[in-house]
Amino acid sequence: MSSVDRSNNVASSTRNPSGSASAPSTAAAPAASDDVVTARVKTALATAPGLSQLPIEVATKDGTVTLSGKVTTAANRDHAKQVASNTAGVRDVVDQMTVSS
């Protein structure tokens, strides 16, 4: 096979069905499913100092995480929101937690 034949072979392998050259994919990776995000947030909360024993519920819809339940201090509430916000796949956090001792 000549170098010209190899060039044509490579060029034809990078063409899409319409015959135009394929561009590299620039699409973002698909967002994590809500179930995966919920599991990640629950794990992060369960391993966060001061939060593991608190009854914080986690629900996720389209990457928006809702935290609910009772926490003992405003600092716990803020910490839980921060942990959730820093979790991969979370787009937004809705705080429905209540502070009660």
N, C-alpha and C positions, 0 to 999 in steps of 0.2 A: 504494500500500500504506500503510495507516495505521500509526501507531506501535505500536498493539496487535498488529496482524498481524506487524510486524517482531519484536516481543518474543516472540510465540508461535513464530515461525520460528526464532529464536536458541535458545529453550528446547528446541524439539524436536530441534535439531541436536546438543545436548549430552546427549541421553538414550541410554542403552544399550538393547539389544534387549528387556530386561525392562520398559522404560518408566521406570525410575528414573534420576535425574540421574547423570551420570558424574562421579566425583570425579577430581581430578588424580592422575596416577600417582605413587606414592611408592616404587615398586620401584627398587632400586639397579640401576645399570648392570650388565650381565652381566660376570662376571669374565673377565679375559683368558684365552685358551686357554693350555694348558701350553706349546705350541710358541712362542707369542708371548712368554711369560714367559722361556722358555729363551733365545730370541734376544736379548731385552732384557738379561738378565744377562750373556750372553756378550759383548755389545757394551760393557756397562759395565766388565766386567773387562778387556777388550782395550784400553780407553782410560784405565784407571786407572794412574797412575804406580806403577811398581814391580811391577805384576801382569801387564802385557801379554805378557811373555816366558815366563811360568810355564805349565806344562801342567795347567791346572785344567779338569776336566771338569764339565759342568753338566747335570743332569737335573731335570725338574720333573714332579710328580704332584699334581694338585688344588691347585696354587698353592704346594706345598712344594718348595723347591729343595734339591737335594742337590749339594754340592760335593765332588769327589774329585780325587785327583792329588797330586803332590808339590810342596811349596813349600819355599823355602830357609830361612825363619825363622818363628818364632811370630808376629812382627809382620805378615808377609805373610799368614799364615792369618787373623789377626784383621781385617786390612784387606779381604781377599776376602769374609769373612762380612759385614762392614759394608757393602761395596759391594752385595752381593747383597740384603741386608736392605732397603736404601734404594731398590731397583728397583721400579718400579710393577708391581703384580700379585702380588708375592711375599708370601705369608702367613707362611711360616716358612722357616728355613734349617737344614739338617742338615749338619754338618761331618764329612766322612769324609776330609779331607786329612791327609797325613802330612808332617812336617817332616824334611827330609833335605838335607844340603849337597852 
